[in-house]
Amino acid sequence: MNPSPDSVTAYEQFAESLRQAVSKNYSTEAILLFAVAISLLVVLIVLYEIHRTNKATRESMYLAWKIFDSRAIHLKLDQNSIALLKEILYETSLQDPSSIMKSPHVFETSLENYYEVKKMESISSEKLAEIRELRKRMGFLPLSKEMAFTSTRQFDLGERCVVQIPEKRPITHKGMCQVVSVDEQCWSITRPDGPKVPAGTQIYMNLTRAGDAEYVFKAQVLKDSDGEFLLTHVNKLDRTQQRNWVRIEVNIPVEVTEISATNNIGDIFAGKIVDMSGGGFGMTLPIKLPSGTRLLLSFELPGQGTVTRLPVKVVRVAGFTHSVAFDGDVNLTQEHIIQYIFEQQRQNSQTRQ
């Protein structure tokens, strides 16, 4: 079918108009004006995005501080304690301010930053005593054995440690010592027998905490007198040996997925977590599984959110009760579980009081 003369003419006119538009020469002023308009448009878009991002950040921080206030009320902190916590927080870059009241590790990290900025020697003894008391009010002192030490400031009176001076032979001092005092500036232990130790001497220390782990670190002697070593605080403790975890009783429904030897998904059934520790769970299941069976667990951890497909392995079976241990890389989930156990212990302790 051949096109009509009218349609050919219309097409030619349209094509000619396109050629004229493309071949038209614009003045330098017009091109410059067009470039300026495009630049202004880009600037406006960027400014809008900055405004939108800042607004979202402000809203997020407002909500975070509301959660902080709610958490402080839950812990029954007075206004002086809250003000002190906020003063410490202002020297950090925490996106979740309330985390300083949830985790002793976050608290210690924030506090170290605060001490570095404010300079320990310029802080009054009264404020340092308030900080020490704040630890107790938040349940961070004495520290639950479910939570690892990250600083010697967390040590409690009576903790026992082995001291050796120097680290290598010939050894001049070695023996079991006991923590006799701890404050924010320094701490002290009973000294082992041996000659007087000059200030600045490094000593090698090993502290074994029942139900937790073995900690190895070095501290510096500030003063040797009255049968005691006055020591500097240490914020890097090597945790070298895991011991038995603290276990609490719970009642948490769990979805259990069995994993075959060829990594295929097997049966899925419901069970119940009856006890929990930082290393694994005790569960009652409707069937008996052999030791070594690999499972994936999904459940709701109160206050911490949903845990999905947590890999575990059956290590012991007694009737329909199965003891399972974490299997694989579960560090983040394990931290949430430990935090939950810590919270439960703290609540139980407050209830008993």
C-alpha positions in Angstrom: 0.0 0.0 0.0 1.5 3.3 -1.1 1.3 6.4 1.2 -1.0 9.2 0.1 0.6 12.5 -1.2 -0.9 14.3 1.8 0.8 12.0 4.3 4.1 12.3 2.5 3.9 16.1 2.6 3.1 16.1 6.3 6.0 13.8 7.0 8.4 16.0 5.0 7.2 19.1 6.8 7.8 17.5 10.2 11.3 16.3 9.2 12.2 19.7 7.9 11.1 21.3 11.2 13.3 18.9 13.1 16.3 19.7 10.9 15.8 23.4 11.4 15.6 22.9 15.2 18.7 20.9 15.3 20.7 23.1 12.9 19.6 26.3 14.5 22.5 28.3 15.9 21.9 29.7 19.5 23.7 32.8 20.7 26.4 32.6 23.3 24.2 34.4 25.7 21.4 31.9 25.3 23.7 28.9 25.8 25.1 30.6 29.0 21.7 31.3 30.3 20.6 27.7 29.7 23.8 26.5 31.6 23.1 28.8 34.5 19.5 27.6 34.7 20.6 23.9 34.7 23.2 24.7 37.4 20.6 26.5 39.6 18.3 23.5 39.2 21.0 21.1 40.3 21.8 23.4 43.3 18.1 23.5 44.3 17.9 19.7 44.1 21.0 19.3 46.3 19.7 21.8 48.8 16.4 20.0 49.0 18.0 16.6 49.5 20.2 18.1 52.3 17.1 19.6 54.0 15.2 16.3 53.7 18.2 14.4 55.1 18.7 16.8 58.0 15.0 16.7 58.8 15.0 12.9 58.8 18.1 12.9 61.1 16.5 15.4 63.5 13.4 13.3 63.7 15.4 10.1 64.2 17.5 11.8 67.0 14.4 13.2 68.6 12.9 9.7 68.8 16.3 8.3 70.0 16.3 10.8 72.9 12.7 10.0 73.8 13.7 6.3 74.1 16.7 7.4 76.2 14.3 9.3 78.6 12.0 6.3 78.8 14.9 4.0 79.6 16.2 6.3 82.3 12.7 6.4 83.9 12.6 2.6 83.7 15.9 2.4 85.6 14.6 5.0 88.1 17.6 7.3 87.5 17.3 10.7 89.2 17.8 14.0 87.3 21.5 14.3 88.4 22.3 10.9 87.0 20.5 11.6 83.8 22.3 14.9 83.4 25.6 13.2 84.0 24.8 10.5 81.4 24.0 13.2 78.9 27.2 15.0 79.7 29.1 11.8 78.9 27.1 11.2 75.8 27.8 14.7 74.3 31.4 13.7 74.0 30.5 10.6 71.9 28.9 10.0 68.5 26.3 7.4 69.5 23.3 7.2 67.2 21.4 5.4 69.9 21.9 7.3 73.2 19.9 4.7 75.2 22.5 2.1 74.4 24.8 3.6 77.1 22.3 2.3 79.6 21.9 -1.1 78.0 25.5 -2.2 77.5 28.4 -1.9 80.0 30.8 -2.1 77.0 29.1 1.0 75.4 29.2 2.8 78.8 32.9 2.1 79.3 33.8 3.1 75.7 31.8 6.4 76.1 33.3 7.1 79.5 36.9 6.6 78.2 36.2 9.1 75.5 34.7 11.5 78.1 37.8 11.2 80.3 40.1 11.8 77.3 38.3 15.0 76.3 37.7 16.3 79.8 41.1 15.2 81.2 40.8 13.0 84.3 42.9 15.4 86.5 40.5 18.3 85.9 37.4 16.3 87.0 36.4 16.8 90.6 36.5 13.9 93.0 32.8 14.4 93.7 31.9 13.9 90.0 34.1 10.8 89.8 32.3 9.4 92.8 29.0 10.2 91.1 30.1 8.3 88.0 31.1 5.3 90.2 27.6 5.4 91.8 26.0 5.6 88.3 27.5 2.3 87.4 25.7 0.7 90.4 22.4 2.3 89.5 22.5 1.0 86.0 23.4 -2.5 87.2 26.9 -2.4 85.8 28.6 -2.9 89.2 29.1 -5.6 90.2 29.1 -6.7 86.6 27.2 -9.8 85.7 29.4 -12.8 84.8 27.3 -13.0 81.6 29.1 -9.8 80.5 32.8 -9.7 79.8 35.1 -7.3 81.5 36.4 -4.5 79.2 38.1 -2.3 81.8 39.7 -2.7 85.2 37.2 -0.1 86.4 34.6 -2.9 86.3 36.5 -5.0 88.8 34.7 -5.7 92.1 36.4 -5.9 95.5 37.7 -9.3 96.3 38.5 -10.4 92.7 41.7 -12.5 92.8 44.5 -12.3 90.3 48.0 -13.6 89.8 50.8 -11.0 89.6 54.2 -11.4 88.1 57.1 -8.9 87.9 58.7 -8.6 85.4 56.9 -10.4 82.6 60.0 -12.4 81.7 62.7 -14.0 84.0 64.3 -13.4 86.4 61.1 -12.9 88.3 61.2 -10.7 91.4 57.5 -10.9 92.4 54.9 -13.6 91.9 51.8 -14.5 93.8 48.1 -14.5 94.2 46.7 -11.0 95.0 43.3 -9.6 95.8 41.5 -6.4 94.6 41.1 -4.2 97.7 39.9 -0.9 96.1 38.6 0.5 92.8 37.7 4.0 91.9 37.7 6.0 88.6 41.2 7.2 88.8 43.1 4.0 90.0 42.7 0.7 91.7 44.8 -1.3 94.2 45.7 -4.9 95.0 47.5 -6.7 97.9 51.1 -7.0 96.9 53.1 -10.2 96.7 56.3 -10.6 98.7 59.4 -9.1 97.2 61.5 -5.9 97.1 60.0 -2.4 96.8 58.7 -1.7 93.2 59.4 1.8 91.8 56.5 3.8 90.2 56.2 3.2 86.5 57.0 -0.5 86.7 54.9 -2.7 84.4 53.4 -5.8 86.0 51.9 -8.8 84.2 48.5 -9.8 85.6 46.2 -12.8 85.2 42.6 -12.7 86.6 40.4 -15.7 86.5 36.7 -15.0 86.9 34.6 -17.9 87.9 31.8 -18.6 85.5 33.3 -16.3 82.9 36.9 -16.3 81.6 40.6 -15.8 82.2 41.9 -12.2 81.6 45.5 -11.4 80.9 46.8 -7.8 80.9 49.5 -5.4 82.0 49.1 -2.6 84.5 51.5 0.1 85.7 52.4 0.7 89.3 51.6 4.2 90.6 52.7 3.5 94.1 54.0 0.7 96.3 53.2 1.2 99.9 51.3 -0.2 102.9 51.3 -3.7 101.5 49.4 -2.6 98.4 50.2 -1.8 94.7 48.3 1.3 93.5 47.8 0.7 89.8 46.7 2.5 86.6 43.5 1.4 84.9 43.6 -0.8 81.8 41.1 -0.7 79.0 42.5 -3.6 76.9 42.0 -6.9 78.6 42.8 -10.1 76.7 40.0 -12.6 77.3 41.8 -15.9 76.8 39.6 -18.8 78.1 35.9 -19.2 78.0 34.3 -20.9 81.0 30.8 -22.0 81.7 28.0 -19.5 80.8 25.5 -18.3 83.3 22.1 -19.9 82.5 18.6 -18.5 83.1 15.2 -20.1 82.9 12.9 -18.9 80.1 9.7 -19.9 78.3 10.0 -18.9 74.7 8.2 -20.6 71.8 10.6 -21.5 68.9 10.3 -22.8 65.4 12.8 -25.5 64.7 14.1 -26.5 61.2 16.1 -29.6 60.9 19.1 -29.6 58.5 20.2 -32.8 56.8 23.8 -34.0 56.4 23.7 -32.7 52.8 22.6 -29.2 54.0 19.0 -29.7 52.8 16.0 -28.4 54.7 14.3 -31.2 56.7 11.3 -31.3 59.1 10.0 -28.1 60.6 8.3 -28.3 64.0 7.5 -26.2 67.1 9.3 -26.4 70.4 10.0 -24.3 73.5 13.2 -22.8 74.8 13.3 -23.5 78.5 16.7 -22.2 79.5 19.2 -19.9 77.9 22.9 -18.9 78.1 25.4 -17.1 76.1 26.6 -20.3 74.6 23.3 -22.1 73.8 19.9 -23.2 74.9 17.9 -26.0 76.5 14.8 -26.9 74.5 11.9 -29.2 74.8 10.9 -30.7 71.4 8.1 -33.0 70.3 10.6 -35.6 69.0 14.0 -36.9 70.1 16.9 -35.9 67.9 20.3 -37.5 68.0 23.4 -35.6 69.2 25.1 -33.8 66.4 21.8 -32.8 64.6 22.0 -29.4 63.1 19.1 -27.0 63.5 17.9 -23.5 62.6 15.9 -21.7 65.2 13.5 -18.8 64.8 12.0 -17.1 67.8 11.1 -13.8 69.4 13.7 -12.6 71.9 11.8 -10.2 74.3 13.1 -6.7 74.0 15.7 -7.6 71.4 13.5 -8.4 68.3 13.1 -11.5 66.1 15.9 -14.0 65.7 15.6 -16.0 62.5 17.5 -19.1 61.3 20.0 -19.2 64.2 22.3 -22.2 63.5 22.7 -24.6 66.5 23.8 -28.1 67.0 22.4 -30.7 69.5 25.1 -31.6 72.0 23.1 -33.5 74.6 19.7 -35.2 74.9 17.7 -36.1 78.0 14.3 -37.4 77.3 12.6 -34.7 75.1 14.9 -32.0 76.4 17.7 -31.1 74.0 20.8 -29.0 74.9 22.0 -27.1 71.8 25.1 -25.0 71.3 25.6 -22.2 68.8 27.1 -23.4 65.5 28.9 -21.0 63.2 29.2 -17.2 63.0 26.5 -16.0 65.4 28.3 -13.1 67.1 25.7 -10.4 66.6 22.8 -12.6 67.7 24.9 -13.9 70.6 25.4 -10.3 71.8 21.6 -9.7 71.8 21.0 -12.9 73.7 23.7 -12.0 76.3 22.1 -8.6 76.6 18.7 -10.2 77.2 20.1 -12.5 79.9 21.9 -9.6 81.5 18.6 -7.6 81.6 16.8 -10.6 83.1 19.4 -11.0 85.8 19.3 -7.3 86.6 15.5 -7.3 86.9 15.6 -10.4 89.1 18.2 -8.7 91.3 16.0 -5.6 91.6 13.0 -7.7 92.4 14.8 -9.5 95.2 15.8 -6.1 96.7 
